[in-house]
Amino acid sequence: MSATAVFGKHPGFGDFLAAGEVPADSASRVMDWLAQVLGAWRNGMDADWQPVFDRAPALRFWIGAGLTGNAALRGVMVPSRDRSGRRFPLIVAQATGGASPVVDSDQRFYDQALAELRELTHVDRFEPREVAAALATHLPAPAEERITPGASFWATNATRAPQDFLAELGGTDYAHAQAGRSYWWFAAEEQPGQQSGLMACAGWPGPAEMGWLLVAGQVQPGAASPADEARA
């Protein structure tokens, strides 16, 4: 069984729901970031932001351990709302010690997590703890490897050249560098006429980057683009 959680908003609940075995700090960091970035994105939109949010694609993600404070998280989020209509994603996330999606691009976990999320959006109400426990059993398990963010390396050897050390360090150092990155993507087949898209970020996406993701890479009149935010 893997550390898996469901959290966010659902029409059957009056406010946020959260259940599962993902470290509490990790889930709260994702929730806090989403609240901030979605609020900033809404402030930059006109009064019609709600239909844009409702049409957003399912976003698949992998967030490095350096951002969550624990293990890396992989998962899927879909647009949702609570009983009062307040918008916020519904999310399934799993703690993982495996490689980032640029190293391991297998989509089986994400496909299954999305299917489970779609089912949840079509039920009136559910018991979050039961759903989280079922997800932990049914979803593909992650790799067991754990990378400690921010680790230093050192080595000495009288008979070896520095380039030998550098060559051997490459894979591990690459994994450590990715601990501070996050990856977000959407698939073309999920909505008619939608293209596939990917965003790789140093840290968390900002408001313009989130806006780009919410419209599946389409340019919205008057909206800032990720390139605009980078130049600011």
Residue pairs with C-beta under 8 A, 6 or more apart in sequence:
1 136
1 137
1 141
2 94
2 95
2 136
2 139
2 141
2 142
3 20
3 21
3 22
3 23
3 71
3 94
3 95
3 136
4 20
4 21
4 22
4 92
4 93
4 94
4 95
4 132
4 135
4 136
4 139
5 18
5 19
5 20
5 21
5 22
5 27
5 92
5 93
5 94
5 132
6 17
6 18
6 19
6 20
6 90
6 91
6 92
6 120
6 128
6 131
6 132
6 135
7 16
7 17
7 18
7 19
7 20
7 27
7 30
7 31
7 90
7 91
7 93
8 16
8 17
8 18
8 31
8 77
8 80
8 88
8 89
8 90
8 91
9 15
9 16
9 17
9 80
9 81
9 82
9 86
9 87
9 88
9 89
9 90
10 17
10 80
10 82
10 90
10 120
10 121
10 125
10 126
11 80
11 81
11 82
11 83
11 124
12 83
12 123
12 124
12 125
12 126
13 82
13 83
13 125
14 82
14 83
14 84
15 82
16 31
16 82
16 88
17 128
18 27
18 31
18 128
19 128
19 129
19 131
19 132
20 27
20 93
20 128
20 129
20 132
20 133
20 135
20 136
21 95
21 132
21 136
22 73
22 93
22 94
22 95
23 68
23 69
23 70
23 71
23 95
25 68
25 69
25 70
26 68
26 69
26 70
26 71
26 73
26 93
26 95
27 93
29 67
29 68
29 69
30 63
30 68
30 73
30 91
30 93
33 204
34 88
34 89
35 88
37 204
37 205
37 206
37 207
37 210
38 53
38 87
38 88
38 210
40 206
40 207
41 49
41 207
41 210
41 211
41 214
42 49
44 207
44 208
44 211
44 223
44 224
45 52
45 211
45 223
46 222
50 87
52 214
52 215
52 220
53 79
53 87
53 214
54 79
54 87
55 79
56 78
56 79
56 213
56 214
56 215
56 216
57 186
57 187
57 190
57 191
57 194
57 213
57 216
58 76
58 77
58 78
58 114
58 117
58 186
58 187
58 190
59 76
59 77
59 78
59 89
59 184
59 185
59 186
59 213
60 74
60 75
60 76
60 107
60 110
60 114
60 184
60 185
60 186
60 187
61 73
61 74
61 75
61 76
61 77
61 182
61 183
61 184
61 185
62 72
62 73
62 74
62 96
62 100
62 101
62 182
62 183
63 72
63 73
63 74
63 182
63 183
63 204
64 72
64 100
64 149
64 178
64 179
64 180
64 181
64 182
65 71
65 72
65 147
65 148
65 149
65 179
66 149
66 150
66 179
66 180
67 179
67 180
67 181
67 182
67 203
67 204
70 95
71 95
71 96
71 97
71 146
72 95
72 96
72 97
72 98
72 100
72 147
72 179
73 93
73 94
73 95
73 96
74 93
74 94
74 96
74 98
74 101
74 109
74 110
74 142
75 91
75 92
75 93
75 94
75 110
75 113
76 91
76 92
76 110
76 113
76 114
76 117
77 89
77 90
77 91
77 92
77 117
78 89
78 90
78 114
78 117
78 118
78 121
79 87
79 89
80 87
80 88
80 89
80 90
80 121
81 87
81 88
82 88
90 117
90 120
90 121
92 113
92 116
92 117
92 135
92 139
94 109
94 113
94 135
94 139
94 142
95 142
96 142
96 143
97 142
97 143
97 144
97 145
97 146
97 147
98 104
98 142
98 143
98 145
99 143
99 145
99 175
100 175
100 178
100 181
100 183
101 183
101 185
102 178
102 183
102 200
103 175
104 143
107 187
108 140
109 139
109 140
109 142
112 138
112 139
112 140
113 135
113 139
114 190
116 135
116 138
116 139
120 126
120 131
147 172
147 175
147 176
147 179
149 176
149 179
149 180
150 176
150 179
151 176
153 169
153 172
153 173
155 165
157 165
180 202
180 203
181 200
181 201
181 202
181 203
182 200
182 201
182 203
182 204
182 205
183 198
183 199
183 200
183 201
184 198
184 199
184 200
184 201
184 205
184 213
185 196
185 197
185 198
185 199
186 194
186 196
186 197
186 213
186 216
186 217
187 194
187 196
188 194
188 195
188 196
191 216
194 216
195 216
195 217
197 213
197 216
197 217
199 205
199 209
199 212
199 213
199 226
201 209
205 213
206 226
206 229
207 224
207 229
208 223
208 224
208 225
208 226
208 228
208 229
209 226
209 229
211 220
211 223
211 224
212 225
212 226
215 223
219 225
